[in-house]
Amino acid sequence: MLFKKITEQESAYKNLELMSSMEIIKNMNNEDKTVPYAIEKILPQIESVIDKCTNLLQTGGRIFYIGAGTSGRLGVVDASECPPTFGVSPNLVQGIIAGGDKAIRKAVENAEDNTSQGWEDLKARKISDKDIVIGIAASGTTPYVINALKECNTKRINTACITCNPQSPLALTAKLPIEVAVGPEFITGSSRMKAGTAQKLILNMISTATMIQLGKVKGNKMVDMQLSNDKLVNRAIEMLMLEIEVSRLEATNLITKFGNVRNAIVNYNTLNGKQKNQ
């Protein structure tokens, strides 16, 4: 199969500047609707990556997302949301972007074309064969990402990727490729749109399913979430009231004393001699 960069193909829509605001957003919405269906076709690829992530994290490994531009920013966002959502160390899931942290807000010229810096950025984090590196690149041709994964492969470090161009150089490099073909963009080549949406949805799946498998969710509740604001504290109190059937006052006291929902449940059940699934 010949490699075709679908993300760079001509938009199906012409003369965008002549459209009304409603025409623009209706057409964008129609295109966005196709993204979940494209992902549905490659769920087994996503499952393979999740299973590998779960197994590695259970034995002391870490997840590294690595990308440039929009793809790198999406990886950083997903990684940064794991500690507050699931109560894990910020070292467990890490996002690396070409050009460093300043590239999160402003493009760094030529950073994605550097063929050696990706590996240097991984080495700085003491990458090992216990970890998995997930390269993110809509085009599947980003040198910063591809060469980082190639170096990982030579050292038997686990590799995966998320790309929107099947049979791309990145997909052929990664041991566990995720290839979601969302088609041409509404604005030709603007892969922050459908491609970015697909990458975000897949990252949600990887981190969320992995954390569930690791026991960071009870029932359907984020029992290990960090209580960093009043909204989350109130959510924790209500979780506790439902789970162990106590008053709001008692739930508030338990959360204040034990810091999060899981600890409160465990200590309450211990103090009351209950053996519930914790």
C-alpha positions in Angstrom: 0.0 0.0 0.0 1.5 3.4 -1.1 1.6 6.0 1.6 -0.8 8.9 0.9 -0.9 11.9 3.2 -4.6 12.1 3.6 -4.3 15.0 6.0 -2.9 17.2 3.2 -5.5 16.4 0.6 -7.8 19.1 -0.8 -10.9 20.0 1.3 -14.2 18.9 0.0 -15.4 22.5 0.6 -14.7 25.4 -1.7 -14.7 29.2 -1.3 -14.9 29.1 2.5 -14.6 32.9 2.7 -18.0 33.2 0.9 -19.9 31.1 3.5 -22.0 32.6 6.3 -21.1 31.8 9.9 -23.9 29.3 10.0 -22.7 27.6 6.8 -19.2 27.3 8.1 -20.2 25.8 11.4 -22.7 23.4 9.9 -20.1 22.1 7.5 -17.5 21.8 10.2 -20.0 20.0 12.4 -20.8 17.5 9.6 -17.1 16.8 9.2 -16.6 16.4 13.0 -19.4 13.8 13.1 -17.3 11.5 11.0 -14.4 11.3 13.6 -15.9 8.8 16.1 -16.8 6.5 13.2 -13.2 6.6 12.0 -12.0 5.7 15.5 -14.6 2.9 15.8 -12.8 1.1 12.9 -9.5 1.0 14.7 -10.6 0.2 18.3 -8.5 -3.1 18.3 -5.4 -1.0 17.7 -6.2 1.3 20.6 -7.0 -1.8 22.8 -3.5 -3.2 22.1 -1.9 0.0 23.3 -4.0 0.2 26.4 -3.2 -3.4 27.3 0.5 -2.7 26.9 0.3 0.5 28.9 -1.5 -1.3 31.7 0.9 -4.1 31.9 3.9 -1.8 31.9 2.5 0.5 34.6 1.7 -2.4 36.8 5.3 -3.3 36.8 6.8 0.1 37.5 6.8 1.6 34.0 5.6 5.0 32.7 3.8 6.4 29.7 5.5 9.1 27.6 3.6 11.0 24.9 5.9 12.8 22.4 4.9 15.1 19.6 5.2 18.5 18.0 2.8 21.4 17.5 -0.9 20.5 18.1 -0.1 16.9 18.6 2.5 17.6 21.2 0.1 20.0 23.0 -2.6 17.4 23.1 -0.2 14.9 24.7 0.8 17.4 27.3 -2.8 18.2 28.1 -3.7 14.5 28.6 -0.7 13.8 30.7 -1.3 16.9 32.9 -4.9 15.8 33.6 -3.9 12.4 35.0 -2.7 13.5 38.4 -5.8 15.6 39.4 -8.2 13.1 37.9 -6.7 9.8 39.1 -4.5 10.9 42.0 -1.3 9.5 40.3 2.2 10.9 40.4 3.0 13.5 37.6 5.8 11.2 36.6 3.5 8.3 35.7 2.2 9.9 32.4 4.4 12.6 30.9 3.9 14.8 27.8 6.9 15.9 25.8 6.6 18.6 23.1 9.2 19.6 20.5 10.7 22.9 21.6 10.1 22.4 25.3 7.4 23.9 27.5 7.5 27.3 25.7 6.2 25.5 22.6 2.9 24.8 24.5 1.9 28.4 23.9 4.0 29.6 21.0 5.4 27.7 18.0 9.1 27.1 18.2 10.7 27.4 14.7 12.0 24.2 13.2 11.6 22.2 16.5 9.7 19.4 14.8 12.4 19.0 12.1 15.2 18.2 14.7 16.1 14.5 14.2 18.0 14.1 17.5 16.3 16.2 20.1 13.3 13.8 20.7 15.6 11.1 21.9 17.6 13.6 24.0 14.4 14.8 25.6 13.5 11.1 26.5 17.0 10.4 27.8 16.7 13.4 30.2 13.7 11.6 31.7 15.7 8.4 32.2 13.6 6.4 29.7 14.0 2.6 30.0 12.5 -0.6 28.6 9.9 -0.6 31.4 8.3 2.5 29.8 6.3 3.0 26.6 6.7 6.0 24.3 3.6 7.0 22.2 4.5 9.2 19.3 1.7 11.6 18.2 1.8 13.1 14.7 -1.2 13.6 12.5 0.9 13.6 9.4 3.0 10.6 10.5 6.1 12.3 9.1 7.4 14.5 11.9 11.2 13.9 12.2 11.3 14.8 15.9 8.9 12.0 16.7 9.9 9.4 14.2 13.6 9.5 15.1 12.8 9.4 18.8 10.8 6.1 18.3 13.5 4.7 16.0 16.0 5.2 18.8 13.7 3.6 21.3 13.3 0.6 19.0 17.0 0.0 18.9 17.1 0.0 22.7 14.0 -2.3 23.0 11.9 0.4 24.5 8.2 -0.1 23.8 6.8 2.2 21.1 3.3 3.1 19.9 1.9 6.0 17.9 -1.2 7.9 17.0 -1.4 9.2 13.4 -4.1 10.1 10.9 -2.2 8.8 7.9 -2.2 5.0 7.5 1.1 3.4 6.4 3.0 6.6 7.3 6.7 6.5 8.3 5.6 6.9 11.9 3.1 4.1 11.8 5.7 1.8 10.2 8.2 2.8 12.9 6.0 2.2 16.0 5.6 -1.3 17.3 2.0 -0.6 18.2 0.5 1.9 15.6 -2.8 3.5 15.9 -3.9 4.8 12.5 -7.1 6.7 12.3 -8.0 8.0 8.9 -10.3 11.0 9.3 -9.9 12.3 5.8 -9.2 15.7 4.4 -9.7 18.7 6.7 -12.4 21.4 6.3 -9.5 23.8 5.8 -7.0 22.0 3.6 -4.1 20.7 5.7 -5.3 22.2 9.1 -4.8 19.0 11.1 -5.7 20.8 14.4 -9.3 20.1 13.3 -10.5 16.6 12.7 -7.1 15.0 13.1 -6.7 16.9 16.4 -10.1 15.8 17.6 -9.4 12.2 16.8 -6.1 12.4 18.7 -7.7 13.9 21.7 -10.4 11.2 21.8 -7.9 8.4 21.5 -5.7 9.9 24.2 -8.8 10.1 26.4 -9.3 6.4 25.8 -5.7 5.4 26.5 -5.3 7.3 29.8 -8.8 6.6 31.1 -9.0 2.9 30.3 -5.5 2.4 31.6 -6.3 4.1 34.9 -9.5 2.1 35.3 -7.5 -1.1 34.7 -5.1 0.1 37.4 -7.9 0.4 39.9 -8.0 4.2 40.0 -11.8 4.3 39.5 -14.4 2.6 41.8 -17.8 1.9 40.1 -17.8 5.0 37.9 -16.3 7.4 40.4 -13.0 9.2 40.5 -12.2 8.1 44.1 -8.6 9.1 43.9 -9.1 12.6 42.4 -7.2 15.5 43.9 -9.5 17.8 45.8 -8.0 21.0 44.5 -11.1 23.2 44.5 -14.5 23.6 46.2 -16.4 21.9 43.3 -14.3 18.7 43.6 -14.5 18.7 47.4 -18.3 18.9 47.1 -18.3 16.1 44.5 -16.2 14.0 46.9 -18.6 14.6 49.8 -21.5 13.6 47.7 -19.7 10.4 46.5 -19.0 9.5 50.1 -22.6 10.1 51.2 -23.8 7.7 48.5 -21.1 5.1 48.9 -21.2 4.6 52.7 -24.6 6.2 53.5 -23.6 8.9 55.9 -24.8 12.4 56.5 -23.2 15.4 54.7 -21.6 16.5 57.9 -20.0 13.1 58.5 -18.9 12.9 54.9 -17.4 16.4 55.1 -15.5 15.4 58.3 -14.2 12.2 56.7 -13.0 14.0 53.6 -11.3 16.7 55.7 -9.6 14.1 57.8 -8.5 11.6 55.1 -8.0 13.7 52.1 -9.8 11.8 49.3 -12.7 9.5 48.7 -10.8 6.2 48.7 -9.0 6.9 51.9 -12.2 8.0 53.6 -14.0 4.9 52.5 -11.2 2.5 53.6 -10.8 4.2 57.0 -14.5 4.4 57.6 -15.0 0.7 56.8 -12.0 -0.2 58.9 -13.3 1.8 61.9 -16.8 0.2 61.5 -15.6 -3.3 60.9 -17.0 -3.5 57.4 -15.4 -5.5 54.6 -16.7 -3.8 51.5 -15.0 -3.8 48.0 -12.7 -0.9 48.3 
